[in-house]
Amino acid sequence: METTLIIMAAGIGSRFGGGIKQLAPVGPSGEIIMDYSIHDALEAGFNKVVFIIRKDLEEDFRRIIGDRIEKICPCAYAFQEVENLPGGFKNPEGRTKPWGTGHAVLACKGIVDTPALVINADDYYGKDAYVKLHDYIVNEMDTSREDVLDIAMPGFILGNTLSDNGAVTRGICSVDENNSLSSIVETSNIYKGENGTAYVEEKDGSKRPVDTDALVSMNMWAFSPVFIDRLESGFIEFLSSGNANEMKSEYLLPTIIGDMLEKGTATVKVLKTEDKWFGVTYKEDKDYVIESFKKLIADGVYKEKLFE
């Protein structure tokens, strides 16, 4: 089966100090996080890569990673631009912020025509999630249904996804006895506490504990091509509700899929993984990521020259 890896790389990380965090070298031979993601996806059986970027990043992006990956597997580009809106809507004057992850994947319309897995460019997910999701797509996913879409995601353990350098936002998941997603709650300001604990800091400054064993979504979703069509109709509804006039509103995959669950128009299989997630959310995370890849190489998980 033809399967596609979609990488969302259009954003500039403001918390990373203004640099293009997705292109920061973290491997011993200059590899970036995307190199490891692509390696793991291809090893699991995915056979095409689509990069979602902004047009103004294209030259640097191709030079740093795109031209290299094109020698390994088929690649394509989708461009997420803030002004690309459906249904005759117009971008609010002065808005420069893209419309979020749902808008990013919608940019793949007409480009992706196979079952696909979407990931963040600046996240390392581990090998296990790619294997489980590819196996699910090939062996279990019902790609023919259009009334109730079959979606899958890895369930990461919250404690394996926290940063030492600040707060994170995670989609905390409730799962039923069949390992299907019941609900997903986007939760902001989750901090790593002491002795393996975690807490949420509320707007009034109070803190409440959160279960570090809870399963969370890390914006890694597997779906059929029909999902992209559903994103288009959903985005028109989103903009029609008044968000087209907002400066910072976003059309986000966890919210979209959560709404589909509530309406009964999708089911989501949750495949638990105990791999440790890490990423460059903050500038200070970079040193930890570099050391993490050094350890993975020392443990034999990766070669020092990744694609050699």
N, C-alpha and C positions, 0 to 999 in steps of 0.2 A: 504494500500500500504506500502511495506517495503521502508524505507527511511533511509539514512545514514548521520551522521554528521562526517565530516572529519576535524581534527584539525591539523594545521601545527605548529609543535613544535620542529623542527630540529635545529633552529638557536640559536646561542649564541648572546646575545645583547651586542655588543661592546660599544654602547653609554651608556649602563646601568652600566658600570664599570667592565665588564668582568664576571659578575655573570650570572647564568642561570635565566634570568628575568621571564621566563614563570613559574618557580617553586617558586616564592617569595610569602609567605603567605600575604594575604590582608584582610581576613575575621576574625571575632572574635573567631572562633573555628579552626583557621589555614587553612581556605579555600584559595585556589588560584583562580585566575581569571577563569581558565578552569572549576573549579567546578560550577561557576555560569553560564557559557556558556552551559555546559552539562545539568544542571538543566533546563535552559530555553528551550533548544532544545527538551529534553524529554517531558517537559510539553506541548510543541507545537505539539508533535506527532512523532518526529524522534525516531527511535527505535534501532539504532546501532551506535556505535562510532568507528571510525578508527583514531588512533594516528599516525601522521607522525613524526618520531624522528630519531636521529642518533643512531647507534648501541652502541656507547660508553656511551650514556645517558640512556640506557635501564634499568639498575639496579636501578639507582636513580629515574627514572621516574615511574617505576612500584611501588616502595616503597612509593613515595610521593602521587601519584594519581591513577595510573593504577589499582593496586590491589583493591582499594576501589570502583572504578567505575565498575569493572568487576562483583561486587556483585549486581549492580543495573541494568545493561543492557549488552547485548552482546558487546564485544570489540575485536578489532584486531589491529595489528601493521604493519605499512609500514615503511621501512627504507630508508631515503634519504642519500645516500653517494656520495661524489663528483665524485668518479670513476665510478659510474653506468651510462654508456652512451650507447645508442643504435647504431646499424649500424656499429660496428667495430671501432668507434671513441675512442681515448684515451685521458685521462686527461692530460693537459699540466704539465710538470714536475714542481713541486713546488707549484702548485695550491692547496689550502686548502679550499677555499670558495665554498660552494654549488652553484648550478646553478640556484637558484631562485625558485619562487613559482610555475611556470609551471613544473619544474623538480620535485618539491615536490609532486604535485598531480599525476604526472606520476608514482611515486613510488607506487601508489594505484592500478596500472594495475594488474588484476587477483585477487584483494582483494575486490574491490568495484564493485558490479554488480547491484546496485539499483540507482534510482535517488538520488542525494547527494547534500549536502550543505557544502562548505568549508569555514573555518574561520581561523583567526590568533589566536594562543594560548594566546597571551598577550593582546588581545583586549576585552573590555566589550562592547557589542552591544545593550543591553537592550532587553526586552522581545518582543517588537512589531515586530521586523524584523524576528524573528524565526517564529512567528505565520503567518505573511503574506507570507513568502517564503514557508512554509510547505503547506499552503492553496493553493498557486499557483501551487506547484508541484502536489498535489493530484487532484486539480479541473481543472487546465487550461493547464499545461505543456504538449506539444506534445512530448512524449518520443520516438515515433516511427520513427521520421524523422532523416535521416542521411545526407541529402543534405544541409539542412539549420537547424542548431541546435537551439533549443529553450532554452535560458539561462535567468535567472532572477537574479536581485540584489536589495538590498535595497539602496535607495538614501538618504544618510544622509545630513543634512544641515551643510555646512562647519563650521559655527560658533559653532556648537555643537561638533566639533571634534578637536579643537585646544588645544595645550598645553601651559601652562603658563611658561614652562621651556626651550623653544627653538623651532627651526624650525621643521616643519613636511612636509611630501610629501603626496599629495592627488591626486587622479584621478578626475579631475573636469569634470563633465558630461554635455552634451547637450542632451535634451530630446524633442521628437516631441509631437504633439497633442494627440497621442495615448499612451503616457507614455512609448515609446520605446526609447532606447538609440540611439542617432544619432552619437555621438562621445565621446571619453574620452581622456583627455589630462593630462598625468602624470606631475604634477607641483610640483617642489621642492622649498625648502626654504620659506614656508609659515609661517609667524609669526603672533601672536596675537597682535593687536595694541591696542590703547586706545579707550575707550568708545564704545566697541563692534565692532571695525573695525579689518581688517586684511590686510596684505600686503605681496607681494613677493619681496624678496631681490635678485636683479640680480647679475650676476658675477662681474659687474663693481661697485657694491656697491649701485647703485641706487635702489629706491623702487617704486613699483607700487601697487595701491590699488587692492584688489580682493573682489568680492561680497561675503559677509558672508552668504547670503541666497542661494548661488549656491549649487546644489546637487553634492555630491562627493561619489566615491566608496571607501569602506573601506576594500577591498579584501575579500568580503563576496559574494560568487557566488553559485547559484543553477543550476544544469545541469543534463543531463542524462548520463549513463555510456559511451555512444558513444563519449562524449567529451574527455574522457581519451585516447581513441584510436586516436582521432584527435591531442591530445597533442604529441603523439609519432611521428607521421608523421611530425608535425610542428617542433619538436625538431631536427629531422634529417635535415630538411631544415635550421634551425638556425645554427647548427653546420657546415653544408656544406658551409655556407656563409663566413666561416673564423673564426667564434666565437670559434671554438674548440681550437684555438691557443691563445685565450685571457686569461688573468689571472683573470679578474674581471667581464667579461660580464655575464649577467643573462637573463634567459628565464622567463619572468614575465607575470603573468596572465592578468593584465590590457592591456599590449602591445599585447599579443596574441589575446585577445578578441577584442581589437580595430582593429587589422588587419583582423580578421574574419568579422567584421562589414563592413569594406571597401570592402572586396571581396564578400560580400553578402552570406557568408556561415554560418551566425548566425544572430539571432535576440535576443535582450536583453530587457526584460521587467523591467522597473524601478519602484519599489514600495517604495514610499516616506515614511520615518519614521521621527518623530520628537523626538525620544528618544535621549538622550545625550550619545555619545560615550566617553569612556575614556580608557586609557591604560598606560602601563609602558614603554613609549618610552625612558625617561630619568630617571636616578636614583632618581632625585628629585620629579618625578611624584608619587612615591610610597605612600607618606604621603597623597597626595590628593586622591588617589584611596582608601586607607583605610578609610578616612573620608567619601568618597562617599558611600561606602558600609554600613558604620554605619548609614548614613542617610536613605538609602534604607530599612534597617532593621527597623529603628525607624518608618518609614512610612508604615510598614507592607508589603512591596514588597517581602521580604524574611524572613524566620525564622532565628533566631540567630544561630541555628545548622541546616545548610542548608538542609540536606537530612534526618533529623529526622522525 
